[in-house]
Amino acid sequence: MSSKKTLDVKGLTKGGPYSHAVIHGNTVYVSGMTGHDPERDTPFPDQFRNAISKVSKVLSEAGTSLDKALKVTVYLSDPRFFDEMNSLFKEYFGSSPPARTTVVCSFPNSKVKVELDVIAGL
């Protein structure tokens, strides 16, 4: 039986007492990553790209990459972002995308427009 390994990436902040990722066996579970800028109201596409960049850094630190993503959960603050999210998602995940769930929700910080969590293989 494989054991769990926690991972934190230097330079990435956290909003609470959790790991950036947990590795168990050949699977990496990445915590939710937002892409907002605390200094300004960042538009949705920038937030999505920032969140993907953070996820990519965590996956790289774990020894894998976005192309090995198995499942992505996308949390949107507004359903009007859905079509734009689909376009951006396709840009990053191409013709062989991972499974995905999209949830519309509210965030504790009203500047946050999107959060992504990812499960990937090694």
A tleap script that builds the chain and sets N, CA, C and O, in Angstrom:
source leaprc.protein.ff14SB
mol = sequence {
  NMET SER SER LYS LYS THR LEU ASP VAL LYS
  GLY LEU THR LYS GLY GLY PRO TYR SER HIE
  ALA VAL ILE HIE GLY ASN THR VAL TYR VAL
  SER GLY MET THR GLY HIE ASP PRO GLU ARG
  ASP THR PRO PHE PRO ASP GLN PHE ARG ASN
  ALA ILE SER LYS VAL SER LYS VAL LEU SER
  GLU ALA GLY THR SER LEU ASP LYS ALA LEU
  LYS VAL THR VAL TYR LEU SER ASP PRO ARG
  PHE PHE ASP GLU MET ASN SER LEU PHE LYS
  GLU TYR PHE GLY SER SER PRO PRO ALA ARG
  THR THR VAL VAL CYS SER PHE PRO ASN SER
  LYS VAL LYS VAL GLU LEU ASP VAL ILE ALA
  GLY CLEU
}
set mol.1.N position { 0.842 -1.180 0.000 }
set mol.1.CA position { 0.000 0.000 0.000 }
set mol.1.C position { 0.890 1.248 0.000 }
set mol.1.O position { 1.818 1.362 0.801 }
set mol.2.N position { 0.595 2.165 -0.898 }
set mol.2.CA position { 1.406 3.385 -0.984 }
set mol.2.C position { 0.975 4.401 0.064 }
set mol.2.O position { -0.173 4.413 0.509 }
set mol.3.N position { 1.904 5.236 0.440 }
set mol.3.CA position { 1.590 6.236 1.457 }
set mol.3.C position { 1.351 7.596 0.819 }
set mol.3.O position { 1.723 7.839 -0.329 }
set mol.4.N position { 0.746 8.443 1.560 }
set mol.4.CA position { 0.431 9.788 1.103 }
set mol.4.C position { 1.628 10.706 1.324 }
set mol.4.O position { 2.294 10.642 2.357 }
set mol.5.N position { 1.891 11.568 0.327 }
set mol.5.CA position { 2.956 12.557 0.433 }
set mol.5.C position { 2.326 13.926 0.176 }
set mol.5.O position { 1.613 14.109 -0.810 }
set mol.6.N position { 2.589 14.876 1.056 }
set mol.6.CA position { 2.062 16.226 0.850 }
set mol.6.C position { 3.101 17.085 0.146 }
set mol.6.O position { 4.303 16.835 0.244 }
set mol.7.N position { 2.626 18.095 -0.562 }
set mol.7.CA position { 3.496 18.944 -1.362 }
set mol.7.C position { 3.060 20.394 -1.253 }
set mol.7.O position { 1.885 20.713 -1.438 }
set mol.8.N position { 4.002 21.266 -0.953 }
set mol.8.CA position { 3.787 22.708 -0.996 }
set mol.8.C position { 4.830 23.306 -1.915 }
set mol.8.O position { 5.993 22.904 -1.891 }
set mol.9.N position { 4.414 24.271 -2.731 }
set mol.9.CA position { 5.297 24.882 -3.720 }
set mol.9.C position { 5.745 26.250 -3.217 }
set mol.9.O position { 4.929 27.128 -2.938 }
set mol.10.N position { 7.047 26.403 -3.112 }
set mol.10.CA position { 7.620 27.666 -2.658 }
set mol.10.C position { 7.156 28.797 -3.571 }
set mol.10.O position { 7.198 28.684 -4.796 }
set mol.11.N position { 6.714 29.890 -2.949 }
set mol.11.CA position { 6.268 31.049 -3.711 }
set mol.11.C position { 4.773 31.101 -3.951 }
set mol.11.O position { 4.243 32.160 -4.287 }
set mol.12.N position { 4.071 29.975 -3.786 }
set mol.12.CA position { 2.611 29.976 -3.923 }
set mol.12.C position { 1.990 30.148 -2.541 }
set mol.12.O position { 2.345 29.448 -1.593 }
set mol.13.N position { 1.069 31.078 -2.447 }
set mol.13.CA position { 0.405 31.303 -1.166 }
set mol.13.C position { -0.717 30.289 -0.963 }
set mol.13.O position { -1.136 29.605 -1.896 }
set mol.14.N position { -1.183 30.212 0.259 }
set mol.14.CA position { -2.318 29.352 0.596 }
set mol.14.C position { -3.295 30.166 1.433 }
set mol.14.O position { -2.908 31.086 2.153 }
set mol.15.N position { -4.556 29.810 1.324 }
set mol.15.CA position { -5.589 30.505 2.082 }
set mol.15.C position { -5.994 29.790 3.347 }
set mol.15.O position { -6.997 30.151 3.964 }
set mol.16.N position { -5.240 28.785 3.749 }
set mol.16.CA position { -5.613 28.042 4.946 }
set mol.16.C position { -4.660 26.891 5.205 }
set mol.16.O position { -3.624 26.764 4.552 }
set mol.17.N position { -5.025 26.052 6.172 }
set mol.17.CA position { -4.158 24.934 6.560 }
set mol.17.C position { -4.380 23.694 5.684 }
set mol.17.O position { -5.041 22.740 6.095 }
set mol.18.N position { -3.823 23.727 4.485 }
set mol.18.CA position { -3.918 22.599 3.568 }
set mol.18.C position { -2.641 22.527 2.742 }
set mol.18.O position { -1.845 23.467 2.738 }
set mol.19.N position { -2.447 21.428 2.052 }
set mol.19.CA position { -1.299 21.260 1.162 }
set mol.19.C position { -1.677 21.713 -0.238 }
set mol.19.O position { -2.843 21.626 -0.625 }
set mol.20.N position { -0.706 22.193 -0.999 }
set mol.20.CA position { -0.984 22.525 -2.396 }
set mol.20.C position { -1.406 21.272 -3.158 }
set mol.20.O position { -2.236 21.336 -4.064 }
set mol.21.N position { -0.829 20.140 -2.784 }
set mol.21.CA position { -1.194 18.873 -3.420 }
set mol.21.C position { -0.889 17.721 -2.486 }
set mol.21.O position { -0.103 17.840 -1.547 }
set mol.22.N position { -1.532 16.608 -2.770 }
set mol.22.CA position { -1.238 15.340 -2.105 }
set mol.22.C position { -0.973 14.323 -3.206 }
set mol.22.O position { -1.721 14.232 -4.180 }
set mol.23.N position { 0.090 13.570 -3.039 }
set mol.23.CA position { 0.425 12.509 -3.985 }
set mol.23.C position { 0.155 11.188 -3.277 }
set mol.23.O position { 0.639 10.951 -2.170 }
set mol.24.N position { -0.620 10.338 -3.926 }
set mol.24.CA position { -0.909 9.013 -3.384 }
set mol.24.C position { -0.811 8.029 -4.536 }
set mol.24.O position { -1.549 8.134 -5.516 }
set mol.25.N position { 0.084 7.091 -4.420 }
set mol.25.CA position { 0.303 6.162 -5.523 }
set mol.25.C position { 0.780 6.936 -6.746 }
set mol.25.O position { 1.742 7.699 -6.665 }
set mol.26.N position { 0.116 6.742 -7.863 }
set mol.26.CA position { 0.455 7.425 -9.102 }
set mol.26.C position { -0.501 8.559 -9.421 }
set mol.26.O position { -0.676 8.922 -10.584 }
set mol.27.N position { -1.123 9.121 -8.387 }
set mol.27.CA position { -2.115 10.170 -8.583 }
set mol.27.C position { -1.760 11.404 -7.762 }
set mol.27.O position { -1.346 11.303 -6.607 }
set mol.28.N position { -1.930 12.572 -8.382 }
set mol.28.CA position { -1.691 13.853 -7.725 }
set mol.28.C position { -3.036 14.571 -7.593 }
set mol.28.O position { -3.761 14.740 -8.573 }
set mol.29.N position { -3.349 14.984 -6.383 }
set mol.29.CA position { -4.580 15.717 -6.087 }
set mol.29.C position { -4.187 17.157 -5.760 }
set mol.29.O position { -3.599 17.421 -4.711 }
set mol.30.N position { -4.512 18.084 -6.655 }
set mol.30.CA position { -4.138 19.485 -6.479 }
set mol.30.C position { -5.296 20.239 -5.827 }
set mol.30.O position { -6.438 20.166 -6.280 }
set mol.31.N position { -4.975 20.964 -4.753 }
set mol.31.CA position { -5.977 21.803 -4.089 }
set mol.31.C position { -6.468 22.898 -5.030 }
set mol.31.O position { -5.817 23.218 -6.025 }
set mol.32.N position { -7.617 23.463 -4.702 }
set mol.32.CA position { -8.173 24.535 -5.512 }
set mol.32.C position { -7.225 25.721 -5.611 }
set mol.32.O position { -6.677 26.179 -4.608 }
set mol.33.N position { -7.041 26.211 -6.827 }
set mol.33.CA position { -6.185 27.365 -7.099 }
set mol.33.C position { -7.030 28.466 -7.730 }
set mol.33.O position { -7.742 28.238 -8.707 }
set mol.34.N position { -6.940 29.657 -7.159 }
set mol.34.CA position { -7.612 30.812 -7.736 }
set mol.34.C position { -6.582 31.640 -8.488 }
set mol.34.O position { -5.377 31.425 -8.359 }
set mol.35.N position { -7.070 32.584 -9.270 }
set mol.35.CA position { -6.156 33.398 -10.060 }
set mol.35.C position { -6.344 34.884 -9.871 }
set mol.35.O position { -5.875 35.678 -10.688 }
set mol.36.N position { -7.023 35.273 -8.807 }
set mol.36.CA position { -7.275 36.705 -8.608 }
set mol.36.C position { -6.020 37.428 -8.130 }
set mol.36.O position { -5.092 36.822 -7.594 }
set mol.37.N position { -6.023 38.723 -8.339 }
set mol.37.CA position { -4.942 39.592 -7.876 }
set mol.37.C position { -5.514 40.414 -6.725 }
set mol.37.O position { -6.462 41.173 -6.928 }
set mol.38.N position { -4.961 40.280 -5.524 }
set mol.38.CA position { -5.526 40.999 -4.382 }
set mol.38.C position { -5.426 42.524 -4.507 }
set mol.38.O position { -6.097 43.251 -3.775 }
set mol.39.N position { -4.598 43.001 -5.425 }
set mol.39.CA position { -4.398 44.445 -5.589 }
set mol.39.C position { -5.378 45.096 -6.559 }
set mol.39.O position { -5.534 46.317 -6.560 }
set mol.40.N position { -6.043 44.281 -7.391 }
set mol.40.CA position { -6.954 44.866 -8.380 }
set mol.40.C position { -8.033 43.869 -8.778 }
set mol.40.O position { -7.938 42.678 -8.483 }
set mol.41.N position { -9.051 44.371 -9.447 }
set mol.41.CA position { -10.133 43.511 -9.925 }
set mol.41.C position { -9.708 42.920 -11.271 }
set mol.41.O position { -9.804 43.581 -12.305 }
set mol.42.N position { -9.245 41.691 -11.248 }
set mol.42.CA position { -8.699 41.029 -12.427 }
set mol.42.C position { -9.832 40.452 -13.283 }
set mol.42.O position { -10.736 39.814 -12.744 }
set mol.43.N position { -9.800 40.662 -14.607 }
set mol.43.CA position { -10.846 40.095 -15.465 }
set mol.43.C position { -10.793 38.564 -15.496 }
set mol.43.O position { -9.762 37.956 -15.208 }
set mol.44.N position { -11.921 37.965 -15.849 }
set mol.44.CA position { -12.041 36.511 -15.833 }
set mol.44.C position { -10.940 35.787 -16.603 }
set mol.44.O position { -10.342 34.865 -16.048 }
set mol.45.N position { -10.633 36.158 -17.872 }
set mol.45.CA position { -9.608 35.398 -18.596 }
set mol.45.C position { -8.250 35.404 -17.888 }
set mol.45.O position { -7.553 34.389 -17.866 }
set mol.46.N position { -7.881 36.538 -17.315 }
set mol.46.CA position { -6.619 36.620 -16.581 }
set mol.46.C position { -6.641 35.718 -15.352 }
set mol.46.O position { -5.653 35.050 -15.044 }
set mol.47.N position { -7.772 35.703 -14.654 }
set mol.47.CA position { -7.880 34.842 -13.481 }
set mol.47.C position { -7.778 33.369 -13.870 }
set mol.47.O position { -7.117 32.590 -13.183 }
set mol.48.N position { -8.427 32.989 -14.965 }
set mol.48.CA position { -8.360 31.597 -15.403 }
set mol.48.C position { -6.921 31.225 -15.736 }
set mol.48.O position { -6.432 30.178 -15.312 }
set mol.49.N position { -6.246 32.081 -16.493 }
set mol.49.CA position { -4.854 31.809 -16.881 }
set mol.49.C position { -3.929 31.754 -15.655 }
set mol.49.O position { -3.036 30.909 -15.587 }
set mol.50.N position { -4.145 32.646 -14.698 }
set mol.50.CA position { -3.344 32.639 -13.469 }
set mol.50.C position { -3.571 31.354 -12.672 }
set mol.50.O position { -2.625 30.762 -12.153 }
set mol.51.N position { -4.830 30.929 -12.580 }
set mol.51.CA position { -5.142 29.703 -11.842 }
set mol.51.C position { -4.505 28.493 -12.526 }
set mol.51.O position { -3.938 27.630 -11.855 }
set mol.52.N position { -4.594 28.424 -13.854 }
set mol.52.CA position { -3.971 27.322 -14.607 }
set mol.52.C position { -2.456 27.334 -14.409 }
set mol.52.O position { -1.834 26.280 -14.275 }
set mol.53.N position { -1.869 28.528 -14.390 }
set mol.53.CA position { -0.425 28.646 -14.181 }
set mol.53.C position { -0.028 28.084 -12.818 }
set mol.53.O position { 0.975 27.380 -12.704 }
set mol.54.N position { -0.803 28.390 -11.800 }
set mol.54.CA position { -0.521 27.862 -10.457 }
set mol.54.C position { -0.648 26.336 -10.430 }
set mol.54.O position { 0.205 25.643 -9.875 }
set mol.55.N position { -1.723 25.824 -11.039 }
set mol.55.CA position { -1.920 24.376 -11.096 }
set mol.55.C position { -0.740 23.725 -11.804 }
set mol.55.O position { -0.219 22.704 -11.354 }
set mol.56.N position { -0.322 24.325 -12.915 }
set mol.56.CA position { 0.794 23.799 -13.687 }
set mol.56.C position { 2.078 23.753 -12.854 }
set mol.56.O position { 2.839 22.790 -12.948 }
set mol.57.N position { 2.326 24.784 -12.039 }
set mol.57.CA position { 3.503 24.804 -11.166 }
set mol.57.C position { 3.448 23.678 -10.148 }
set mol.57.O position { 4.450 23.008 -9.901 }
set mol.58.N position { 2.285 23.471 -9.562 }
set mol.58.CA position { 2.142 22.404 -8.571 }
set mol.58.C position { 2.356 21.045 -9.235 }
set mol.58.O position { 3.061 20.191 -8.698 }
set mol.59.N position { 1.747 20.850 -10.400 }
set mol.59.CA position { 1.915 19.579 -11.105 }
set mol.59.C position { 3.372 19.340 -11.476 }
set mol.59.O position { 3.869 18.222 -11.343 }
set mol.60.N position { 4.056 20.373 -11.937 }
set mol.60.CA position { 5.465 20.252 -12.287 }
set mol.60.C position { 6.298 19.845 -11.076 }
set mol.60.O position { 7.161 18.973 -11.170 }
set mol.61.N position { 6.034 20.479 -9.947 }
set mol.61.CA position { 6.749 20.153 -8.704 }
set mol.61.C position { 6.500 18.696 -8.302 }
set mol.61.O position { 7.358 18.052 -7.699 }
set mol.62.N position { 5.314 18.190 -8.645 }
set mol.62.CA position { 4.962 16.806 -8.319 }
set mol.62.C position { 5.534 15.808 -9.326 }
set mol.62.O position { 5.504 14.600 -9.094 }
set mol.63.N position { 6.057 16.320 -10.448 }
set mol.63.CA position { 6.629 15.433 -11.448 }
set mol.63.C position { 5.684 15.077 -12.581 }
set mol.63.O position { 5.863 14.055 -13.242 }
set mol.64.N position { 4.679 15.914 -12.810 }
set mol.64.CA position { 3.729 15.650 -13.884 }
set mol.64.C position { 3.356 16.969 -14.561 }
set mol.64.O position { 4.035 17.976 -14.359 }
set mol.65.N position { 2.293 16.978 -15.355 }
set mol.65.CA position { 1.932 18.183 -16.098 }
set mol.65.C position { 0.440 18.193 -16.438 }
set mol.65.O position { -0.275 17.222 -16.191 }
set mol.66.N position { -0.011 19.310 -17.008 }
set mol.66.CA position { -1.419 19.454 -17.376 }
set mol.66.C position { -1.881 18.378 -18.347 }
set mol.66.O position { -3.041 17.969 -18.305 }
set mol.67.N position { -0.992 17.912 -19.221 }
set mol.67.CA position { -1.416 16.914 -20.198 }
set mol.67.C position { -1.730 15.566 -19.559 }
set mol.67.O position { -2.264 14.676 -20.222 }
set mol.68.N position { -1.404 15.406 -18.276 }
set mol.68.CA position { -1.745 14.173 -17.564 }
set mol.68.C position { -2.924 14.374 -16.608 }
set mol.68.O position { -3.204 13.528 -15.758 }
set mol.69.N position { -3.614 15.521 -16.767 }
set mol.69.CA position { -4.800 15.784 -15.945 }
set mol.69.C position { -5.884 14.758 -16.267 }
set mol.69.O position { -6.181 14.500 -17.433 }
set mol.70.N position { -6.461 14.186 -15.233 }
set mol.70.CA position { -7.529 13.196 -15.376 }
set mol.70.C position { -8.899 13.813 -15.134 }
set mol.70.O position { -9.873 13.458 -15.798 }
set mol.71.N position { -8.970 14.737 -14.182 }
set mol.71.CA position { -10.246 15.341 -13.775 }
set mol.71.C position { -9.993 16.765 -13.323 }
set mol.71.O position { -9.052 17.020 -12.571 }
set mol.72.N position { -10.818 17.690 -13.771 }
set mol.72.CA position { -10.732 19.087 -13.366 }
set mol.72.C position { -12.100 19.512 -12.860 }
set mol.72.O position { -13.119 19.240 -13.495 }
set mol.73.N position { -12.116 20.175 -11.727 }
set mol.73.CA position { -13.339 20.822 -11.259 }
set mol.73.C position { -13.117 22.316 -11.384 }
set mol.73.O position { -12.134 22.858 -10.878 }
set mol.74.N position { -14.044 22.976 -12.066 }
set mol.74.CA position { -13.989 24.419 -12.279 }
set mol.74.C position { -15.118 25.046 -11.467 }
set mol.74.O position { -16.282 24.674 -11.614 }
set mol.75.N position { -14.766 25.991 -10.618 }
set mol.75.CA position { -15.741 26.725 -9.822 }
set mol.75.C position { -15.816 28.137 -10.399 }
set mol.75.O position { -14.802 28.830 -10.483 }
set mol.76.N position { -17.020 28.564 -10.799 }
set mol.76.CA position { -17.232 29.887 -11.380 }
set mol.76.C position { -18.099 30.724 -10.454 }
set mol.76.O position { -19.048 30.216 -9.857 }
set mol.77.N position { -17.774 32.006 -10.336 }
set mol.77.CA position { -18.587 32.896 -9.507 }
set mol.77.C position { -19.850 33.353 -10.227 }
set mol.77.O position { -20.779 33.851 -9.591 }
set mol.78.N position { -19.895 33.188 -11.557 }
set mol.78.CA position { -21.018 33.679 -12.349 }
set mol.78.C position { -21.216 32.762 -13.554 }
set mol.78.O position { -20.252 32.469 -14.263 }
set mol.79.N position { -22.440 32.305 -13.801 }
set mol.79.CA position { -22.663 31.409 -14.942 }
set mol.79.C position { -22.356 32.067 -16.289 }
set mol.79.O position { -22.161 31.371 -17.285 }
set mol.80.N position { -22.313 33.382 -16.327 }
set mol.80.CA position { -22.009 34.071 -17.592 }
set mol.80.C position { -20.563 33.825 -18.045 }
set mol.80.O position { -20.234 34.097 -19.199 }
set mol.81.N position { -19.708 33.325 -17.172 }
set mol.81.CA position { -18.323 33.017 -17.541 }
set mol.81.C position { -18.190 31.654 -18.239 }
set mol.81.O position { -17.109 31.307 -18.714 }
set mol.82.N position { -19.273 30.890 -18.301 }
set mol.82.CA position { -19.193 29.502 -18.766 }
set mol.82.C position { -18.627 29.371 -20.189 }
set mol.82.O position { -17.712 28.578 -20.410 }
set mol.83.N position { -19.148 30.125 -21.143 }
set mol.83.CA position { -18.681 29.998 -22.531 }
set mol.83.C position { -17.219 30.406 -22.668 }
set mol.83.O position { -16.450 29.755 -23.376 }
set mol.84.N position { -16.842 31.478 -21.992 }
set mol.84.CA position { -15.455 31.930 -22.028 }
set mol.84.C position { -14.534 30.882 -21.390 }
set mol.84.O position { -13.432 30.628 -21.879 }
set mol.85.N position { -15.002 30.282 -20.297 }
set mol.85.CA position { -14.234 29.227 -19.633 }
set mol.85.C position { -14.037 28.054 -20.582 }
set mol.85.O position { -12.945 27.488 -20.644 }
set mol.86.N position { -15.077 27.681 -21.320 }
set mol.86.CA position { -14.947 26.573 -22.271 }
set mol.86.C position { -13.860 26.853 -23.308 }
set mol.86.O position { -13.064 25.971 -23.628 }
set mol.87.N position { -13.827 28.067 -23.827 }
set mol.87.CA position { -12.802 28.432 -24.819 }
set mol.87.C position { -11.404 28.341 -24.227 }
set mol.87.O position { -10.494 27.789 -24.845 }
set mol.88.N position { -11.240 28.890 -23.020 }
set mol.88.CA position { -9.933 28.848 -22.355 }
set mol.88.C position { -9.545 27.417 -22.001 }
set mol.88.O position { -8.383 27.034 -22.142 }
set mol.89.N position { -10.499 26.638 -21.548 }
set mol.89.CA position { -10.253 25.247 -21.178 }
set mol.89.C position { -9.720 24.481 -22.397 }
set mol.89.O position { -8.750 23.730 -22.295 }
set mol.90.N position { -10.364 24.682 -23.541 }
set mol.90.CA position { -9.934 24.000 -24.763 }
set mol.90.C position { -8.517 24.421 -25.154 }
set mol.90.O position { -7.731 23.610 -25.644 }
set mol.91.N position { -8.202 25.692 -24.932 }
set mol.91.CA position { -6.857 26.202 -25.236 }
set mol.91.C position { -5.783 25.444 -24.449 }
set mol.91.O position { -4.707 25.161 -24.975 }
set mol.92.N position { -6.078 25.121 -23.205 }
set mol.92.CA position { -5.095 24.451 -22.347 }
set mol.92.C position { -5.137 22.930 -22.442 }
set mol.92.O position { -4.114 22.268 -22.265 }
set mol.93.N position { -6.315 22.373 -22.719 }
set mol.93.CA position { -6.443 20.917 -22.672 }
set mol.93.C position { -6.693 20.271 -24.033 }
set mol.93.O position { -6.758 19.045 -24.126 }
set mol.94.N position { -6.832 21.066 -25.078 }
set mol.94.CA position { -6.861 20.573 -26.453 }
set mol.94.C position { -7.908 19.546 -26.792 }
set mol.94.O position { -9.031 19.582 -26.289 }
set mol.95.N position { -7.513 18.614 -27.669 }
set mol.95.CA position { -8.468 17.659 -28.241 }
set mol.95.C position { -8.657 16.401 -27.391 }
set mol.95.O position { -9.512 15.571 -27.702 }
set mol.96.N position { -7.876 16.253 -26.333 }
set mol.96.CA position { -8.017 15.097 -25.449 }
set mol.96.C position { -8.155 15.584 -24.009 }
set mol.96.O position { -7.296 15.313 -23.170 }
set mol.97.N position { -9.252 16.310 -23.727 }
set mol.97.CA position { -9.388 16.944 -22.411 }
set mol.97.C position { -9.708 15.935 -21.305 }
set mol.97.O position { -10.206 14.839 -21.565 }
set mol.98.N position { -9.407 16.334 -20.062 }
set mol.98.CA position { -9.763 15.491 -18.918 }
set mol.98.C position { -11.274 15.546 -18.667 }
set mol.98.O position { -11.981 16.364 -19.256 }
set mol.99.N position { -11.746 14.682 -17.803 }
set mol.99.CA position { -13.119 14.787 -17.323 }
set mol.99.C position { -13.243 16.115 -16.586 }
set mol.99.O position { -12.259 16.626 -16.051 }
set mol.100.N position { -14.453 16.675 -16.558 }
set mol.100.CA position { -14.614 17.983 -15.924 }
set mol.100.C position { -15.987 18.119 -15.289 }
set mol.100.O position { -16.983 17.598 -15.790 }
set mol.101.N position { -16.010 18.829 -14.179 }
set mol.101.CA position { -17.247 19.265 -13.547 }
set mol.101.C position { -17.143 20.768 -13.397 }
set mol.101.O position { -16.090 21.287 -13.027 }
set mol.102.N position { -18.232 21.473 -13.684 }
set mol.102.CA position { -18.263 22.921 -13.503 }
set mol.102.C position { -19.356 23.260 -12.503 }
set mol.102.O position { -20.492 22.802 -12.629 }
set mol.103.N position { -19.005 24.061 -11.515 }
set mol.103.CA position { -19.918 24.445 -10.446 }
set mol.103.C position { -19.972 25.963 -10.366 }
set mol.103.O position { -18.935 26.625 -10.378 }
set mol.104.N position { -21.176 26.516 -10.284 }
set mol.104.CA position { -21.325 27.949 -10.055 }
set mol.104.C position { -21.547 28.135 -8.558 }
set mol.104.O position { -22.412 27.495 -7.960 }
set mol.105.N position { -20.743 29.030 -7.959 }
set mol.105.CA position { -20.771 29.189 -6.506 }
set mol.105.C position { -20.366 30.609 -6.122 }
set mol.105.O position { -20.056 31.435 -6.981 }
set mol.106.N position { -20.374 30.870 -4.845 }
set mol.106.CA position { -19.830 32.139 -4.356 }
set mol.106.C position { -18.543 31.834 -3.597 }
set mol.106.O position { -18.347 30.727 -3.095 }
set mol.107.N position { -17.678 32.832 -3.525 }
set mol.107.CA position { -16.398 32.693 -2.848 }
set mol.107.C position { -16.345 33.635 -1.656 }
set mol.107.O position { -17.013 34.668 -1.665 }
set mol.108.N position { -15.564 33.304 -0.624 }
set mol.108.CA position { -15.411 34.218 0.512 }
set mol.108.C position { -14.856 35.581 0.096 }
set mol.108.O position { -15.198 36.603 0.691 }
set mol.109.N position { -13.996 35.593 -0.932 }
set mol.109.CA position { -13.445 36.835 -1.457 }
set mol.109.C position { -14.209 37.175 -2.733 }
set mol.109.O position { -14.149 36.422 -3.705 }
set mol.110.N position { -14.917 38.281 -2.745 }
set mol.110.CA position { -15.772 38.636 -3.883 }
set mol.110.C position { -14.996 38.960 -5.157 }
set mol.110.O position { -15.599 39.057 -6.226 }
set mol.111.N position { -13.667 39.131 -5.073 }
set mol.111.CA position { -12.856 39.380 -6.275 }
set mol.111.C position { -12.555 38.095 -7.045 }
set mol.111.O position { -12.180 38.146 -8.216 }
set mol.112.N position { -12.718 36.946 -6.393 }
set mol.112.CA position { -12.426 35.665 -7.042 }
set mol.112.C position { -13.544 35.325 -8.019 }
set mol.112.O position { -14.724 35.341 -7.669 }
set mol.113.N position { -13.145 35.014 -9.255 }
set mol.113.CA position { -14.113 34.672 -10.296 }
set mol.113.C position { -14.042 33.201 -10.696 }
set mol.113.O position { -15.000 32.656 -11.244 }
set mol.114.N position { -12.892 32.551 -10.417 }
set mol.114.CA position { -12.710 31.158 -10.808 }
set mol.114.C position { -11.714 30.464 -9.879 }
set mol.114.O position { -10.758 31.069 -9.393 }
set mol.115.N position { -11.967 29.199 -9.654 }
set mol.115.CA position { -11.045 28.336 -8.904 }
set mol.115.C position { -10.998 27.000 -9.620 }
set mol.115.O position { -12.015 26.527 -10.128 }
set mol.116.N position { -9.830 26.394 -9.662 }
set mol.116.CA position { -9.652 25.098 -10.322 }
set mol.116.C position { -9.011 24.121 -9.356 }
set mol.116.O position { -8.054 24.461 -8.660 }
set mol.117.N position { -9.541 22.896 -9.314 }
set mol.117.CA position { -8.790 21.827 -8.662 }
set mol.117.C position { -8.636 20.697 -9.663 }
set mol.117.O position { -9.496 20.489 -10.519 }
set mol.118.N position { -7.540 19.974 -9.549 }
set mol.118.CA position { -7.156 19.017 -10.582 }
set mol.118.C position { -6.685 17.710 -9.947 }
set mol.118.O position { -6.027 17.698 -8.907 }
set mol.119.N position { -7.041 16.626 -10.600 }
set mol.119.CA position { -6.493 15.305 -10.277 }
set mol.119.C position { -5.717 14.867 -11.518 }
set mol.119.O position { -6.252 14.870 -12.627 }
set mol.120.N position { -4.460 14.495 -11.324 }
set mol.120.CA position { -3.607 14.120 -12.460 }
set mol.120.C position { -2.837 12.848 -12.165 }
set mol.120.O position { -2.612 12.500 -11.005 }
set mol.121.N position { -2.443 12.170 -13.200 }
set mol.121.CA position { -1.593 11.002 -13.080 }
set mol.121.C position { -0.128 11.415 -13.115 }
set mol.121.O position { 0.211 12.500 -13.587 }
set mol.122.N position { 0.724 10.550 -12.619 }
set mol.122.CA position { 2.167 10.802 -12.683 }
set mol.122.C position { 2.745 10.252 -13.972 }
set mol.122.O position { 3.948 10.368 -14.208 }
savepdb mol mol.pdb
quit
